[in-house]
């Protein structure tokens, strides 16, 4: 089992460009989420999903879009990248349809916006 | 508004020593307090967690101490080893709620270095 797989691992964008961070999981977890990690800020929740077709906003959703068409995939879209979105992004899953506190994280995607 | 405050930001301990990381929270509705461990280049992984109905939980060399009245909890790593060098995050959640209120709120992280 691969667990939670994130691609790409590294990406450099110019301001205004768009891109999609991919997250795929093979654990059949209903709950999936995206966090960003910044120095001194810890992990902050961007968006989460409790199942296919259901998404909701987290603490810092502005500038990001998500959709959930399958149980396995939860892509994060940046429509017009800004330097403030330079960060390390983590996808995390959880057993069941709610967050039980035990999150399984991917290895992260490091994004730099110039 | 940072609902979970973590300290220190960094910590250096000699091998065999005790590492202590502290967290304080504001929201009295929080009822689940996990600690996550993150090695460089990896995602965080759940290390140990506690509910407020107990004051201490121990798993091997790792212990969580919980003080409900002070709204504080801490991670103690006994006999610290170089392999424990990592970033540690405390977190809190209200598992009795639904939606956004149920989501984990993380502290800012502590970078622990254990010297050989």
Interface residues (C-beta under 8 A of the other chain):
Chain A: X4 X33 X35 X40 X41 X42 X43 X44 X45 X48 X56 X57 X58 X59 X90 X92 X98 X99 X100 X101 X102 X103 X104 X105 X106 X107 X108
Chain B: X4 X6 X9 X32 X34 X36 X41 X42 X43 X44 X45 X46 X49 X89 X91 X93 X95 X98 X99 X100 X102 X103 X104 X105 X106 X107 X108 X109
